């Protein structure tokens, strides 16, 4: 997946053209509107999808008269990159929707809230669950789930909600950094031939990721109100089929891993094959429902329709915008500065800082497009690719706009978890960022 062409393929160097500056400005303005989504109430997909069209208009105009460059083929190439990502995420979101429909997540919420935990206990419980769930369910889904717990438990206590949401974002991003299924960036690295990182090698980042979460969480702990919320009285029942659907989702993930590791097929093909497990289950349940009138059938396409289309279209817009800027030559220039002059280690650390501002998805997409030299040997190359995977994954935690998890929570916890509220704890989160890099260098650097 994300089989990016090398920067040399485009063979364009048009960054000094006035229209090229316009393309940069268009992308910058679109991202500003994404950042202000909670203020202007404009869904994040709209500005970036529009910007993608404008950026490629610029590319088409700049390359007119260049007989060796075929803009239509380049557009299709980048669309193919997105298509693989789209199919993978569509299947994952469909399963998450089906599991949520059967009250699995609500049951988890109910159990946690009804246990009578204090705010500090909920703070640690939701952080730990975020760290453990995000490697499987991805950081965005996990943040939304735990955010619902936090806002339900902390009704009326804005300070707790703000701190707990920050903790959830940091923990979800940290947990997602050591699993190919935990974040878009790790998925992109795993699936990219340029990176050459095997599925099991991502788990070398577990301890650095844990440090990234524990350092800021330990310091924020003392600011969490030491009181108990009112427990919920209503109970939540799991709906029929919850266990089957959950197991089918796990089987689908195993299929995707097997396709990639053993058959050298792209992971999205394993995911779409696994979706058919759910299709088959739905068909059998519907047949059973016709014979047993008191039973309900299963409409799988209801769950397909419930996927987060705003997020999927957002990624389309981002990938196409970054792809267009790459065609103009910006990624080549960035690669020459970062990886040519600074060296891989400093460049990869900087990638995490940049991802806090620009979001880790376009940043990692840009890095993969650069196809930088990460080292002469495989151990050195693996160490550097894992470093950039870690920094891009957890660097976005330093600002609320730096990751999909943070952006999503700002929308759901509107007015209680904000950009400025998160910014107050950025220095503490940055300590966790530095700690994770230090731990990675300590335990994973080749001798």
N, C-alpha and C positions, 0 to 999 in steps of 0.2 A: 504494500500500500504506500501511497505517497512516493511514487517512483519519479522523483524530480529529475529533470534534465540538468546536466551540469551547466554552470554559467557560461561556459565557452560555446555551448550550442547556440545560444541566442546571437552571439557575435555582434552585439550592439554596444555602442558607447555613446549614448546620447544625453548624458546627465547634465551637460552644460547648455542644452537647448532651453529656451524660455518655456516651451510647452512641457518639458520634463519637470521644471520647477512647479508648473501648474498641477501636474499629476501628483506630486508630493503634497501640495497644498490641499488638493481635493481629499486625499486620504487622511491628512491631518485633521481637516474640518469634520470629516465623517466620524473620526474617532472621538473628537471633542463632543459631538452630539451623542455618541454612545455613552461617554462619561456622564453626560448631563441627563441621561434617560429618566432618572427619578425626578428631576426638576421639570423637564419639558414634556414628560409623558409621551415620548416618541419611542416606539419599540426599536431595540438596538439593531435589528436586521435591516430596517428601512434605509438608514443613511449609507450603510456599507454596501448594500446591494446596488443602490443608485450610484455610489462612488465607483464601484467596479465597472459599470457601464461607461462612465466618463473617463476612467483611467485607460480603458482599452480603446476608446475613441482617440485619446492622445497617442497611444501606441500606433494605431492605424495611420494617423496623420503623419507622425514622425517617420514612419517606414515606407511611406508612399514613394514609389520610384526605385525601391530596392528590390530588384528582381530575385535576389537570393534569399529573401526573407518572406515567408508566407504567414501572414498574421492569423489567417483562419486556422491553420494547422496548429499554431501555438496556443490559440484560445482553446481548441479541442483538447490539446495536451493537458492544460491546467484544469479543464472541466473533468477530465478523466481522473486526475488526482482527487478532486472533490467527490466524485461519484463513489470511489472506493470508501472514502471516509463516511459519506452519507449512508451507504448501505450498512456499514458496520454499526453506526450509531442508531440508525433506524430500528434495527433488530434489538439492540440493547434497550432502547427506550420503550419498545413495544413490550418486552418482558417486564420491565420495571413498572409500566402502567398496569399490566395484568396482575402482578404481585400486589401492587397497591390497591387494586380493585377488590382483592380478596382480603383486605384489612390486615395484611401482614405488618405493614409499617404502623398502622394505627394501633395494633395490638402491642407493638413494641413501645409506642408512645404511652399507652395506657398503663403498661406494667411499670414503666419508669416513673411516671407521675404519681401513680397510686401507691408507690412504695413509701411515700412520705419523706423523700430525700430533702435535705436542705439545699439552699442555692449553691453552696460550694460543692456539695456532692453531685448535684446535677451538672455543674460546670465541668467537673472531672469526668463524669459518666458520659456526657454528650461528646466531650473531646475524645475520650478513648474509643467510643463507638464510631465516631467520625473517622478516626485513624484506622480502625479495623475494617469498617464497611467500605470505605472509598476504594481500596484496591480491587474490589469486586464490582461494586455498583457505580463507580466513577465519582469523582469529587463533587461534581455539580449536583447529582441526584442525592448524594449523602448530605451535602450542605443544606439542601432544601428540606430533607427529612428531619435532620437534627435541629434545623432552624425552627421548624414547626413545634418541636418539643420545647425548645427554649422560650419561644414567644407564648406558648400555652402555659408553661410553668411560671413564667415571670410576669404575668399580666399585672400591670400597675407598677412595676419596678423597672424603669427604663435603664438604670445603671447596670443591673444584672443582665438584661437582654443585650445591651451593647457589648459588654465584656464577654458574655457567653457566645455571641455571634462571631466576635473576633476569634475566639478560641476554636470555634467550629470551622471557620474558614482556614485557619492555620493548620489544624489537625487534618482536615479533609485533603488539603493540598499536599501535606506531608505524606499522608497515607497513600495518596494517588501517585506519588513520585517513584515508588518502588514496584509498581505493577503496570504491565502494558494496558490493563483495563482500567487503571485508576485515573487517567488523565488523557486528554487529547494529545498532549505533547509526548508522553511515554508511548502511546499507541503509534504515533508518527515515527518515533525513533525505532521502535521494534520492527515496524513494517518497512523501514527504509533500507535498501541495499547499501547505501552510503555509510550507514552507521554500523552495520554488522554486529548487533547486540542480540544474543539469544535470549529466549524467554526467561530461563532460570537465572541469567546473569543480572537481571534487574534487581533481584533480591539481595544483592550485595549492598543495596542502598537502604536496607531496612534500618540499620542502626543510625546512620546519618539522618535519615528522615525522622526517626524517633527523637533525636537530639533537637532537630528543628522545631518540633512541637513542645517538648518538655521544658526547654529553657524559657520561652515566653510564658507558657502556662503556669510554671512555678512562680514567676514574678507577678503575674496578673492575679493569682490566687488570693493574695492578701487584699486586693481591692474589691473582691466579690463580697457582697453583703452576707454576713454570717447569720442568716435567719432562715426559717422554713416557710415555704409557700403552702397554700391550702391545697390538699390532695383532691383529685377528681373523684367523684362518686360513681359515675356511669361506667359500665363495663363494655368492652368491645369483644365481639365474637368473630373468630376467623370463618370465612366463607368456604363452602365446599370447593375442593380442588386446589387449595393454597399450597399444599405440600407438593402435589404433582407439578404444578407450574413452576415452583421454586426449583425443584429437581431438574426440570426440563431446561431451565435457564442455566443451571450449572453444567448440564450436559452440552448445551450449546457453546458455552465458553470452552469446555474441554475439546469440542469438535474444532473450534477455531484454532486453538493451540496445536492440535494434532495436524490439521491441514498445513499449518505453517512450518512446524518442526519436522514432521516426517514425510510429507508429500511435497513440500516447497511450493505450496499454493498460497495465494494471498489470504489473510485472515478473514476478510469480508465474505469470502466464499463459504468458509466454515460457519460463519454467523448466519448467512442466508439459508444454508442447509439446516442449521439448527432451528431456524424459524419454522421450518416444515414440521419439526417435532410438535410445536404448538398448534400448527394447522391440523395435524393428525389428531391430536387430543381434542381439539374443538369439534372436529367432524364426528368423532366417536361419541362425545358428550351430547351432540345434537341428535344423533341417531337414538341414543339412550333416552333423551328427553321426549322424543316422539312416542316411544313405547310407554314411558312412565310420565303421565300427564302432569304430575305434581313437580317434576324436575324441570329445571331451566336449561336451555341450550347455551352454548358458548359462541359468541360472535367475535372471532379473533380480530376482525378488521375494525371493530370498535376501539381496541387497544392500539392498532396501527394508527388510527386517526388521532389518538390522544398524545402522540409523541410531541415533543417540544419543537414545533416547526420554526418558531422565531429563532431559537438557538441554531438549528440546522441551516437556515438561510443566512444567519449571521456568519457562520463559518464559511459558507459559500462566498459571501461578499468579501470577507477577509482574505481567503485564499486567492480569489481572482484579483483583488487589489494588489496583494504582495506579488502575485505572479506577473502582473502588468509592470510593476516597478522593477522586477527582476529583468524583464525583457528590455527595459530602457537602459539597464546597466547599473542600477543602484546597489544591488546585492554584490556585484563583483567588486565595486569600490569599497563597500563595507567590509567584505572579506579580506581585501588587501590590507586595510588598516588594522582590523581586529586580529586576524590570524597570521598576517604577514609581518606586521610590525610589533604587535604586542605579545604574540605567542599564544598557544592554545590555552594555557592555564588562566592567564589574566583575561583573555577574551571570554572564556566560558564563565568566569565569575562575573564579568560585566554583563553577560547575557541575562543573568538573573536579575540584576538591577534594572536593566532595560525592560524586562518583562513586567516589573511592578508598575511601569508607566504605560506600556503599550499593550499589555496582555500577552500571556505566554504562547498562545496559539500562533499569531503572526510572527512572533520572534523565532519560535522553533521552526516554523515553515521557512523563514528566511535563512536560518542556519543550515537546514538541510539543502536548501537551494544553493548555498555557497559551496557545499561539499568541501569543507576545509580539511587541511592535512592535520590529523590528530595525533600522529606519531608514527615512527618507523616500524615498530613491532606491534603485534596484536595486543599484548598486555598493556602497553602504553596507550594505544588507540582506544581500547576498551575503557581504561581508566578515565580518559578525557571525555569519551562519549557519555559515560555514566555521570561525570561531573556536570556536563552541560544539561543532561536530563534532570539531575537534581536541582541545579540552580534555576533552570527555566520553570520547573514544577513548583518549587517553594518560594522563589523570588517574588512571584506575584502576590504572596501573602503580605508583603510590606505595605501595600496600598489596597484599599477595597476594590479599586477598579482594575487590579492587576491579574485577576483570575475570574473565570466564569462563576465560580462559587461565590466570590464576593459580590459581583454584580447582581447575581440572582437574589442573594440575601438582602441586599439593599432594597430590592423591589418588594420582597415579601414582608420584611420587617420595617416597612416604610416609616421614617421619622424616628425610629428607635435605634436602628443600626445605620450609621451615616458615614460619609467619607471623612468628615472631620473627627468623628468619634473614633474611627479606626486610626486616623493619622496621629492621634495623641499617643498611641502605643506602638508606632512605627519603630522608634529606637529600640524598644524591647524585642520586637519581632526581628529586627536586624541583627540583634545578638544571637538569636536562634539561627538565623541565616548563616552567620559567621561560624557558629558552632557546628552546623551540619557540614560545612565545607571542611572545617578542621578535622572532624571525625572521619570524613571520607578520605582525606589525605593521609590520616594516620593508619587506617585499617585496610585501605584498598590500593594505595599507591604501590606500583610494582617496584621491587628492590633492584 
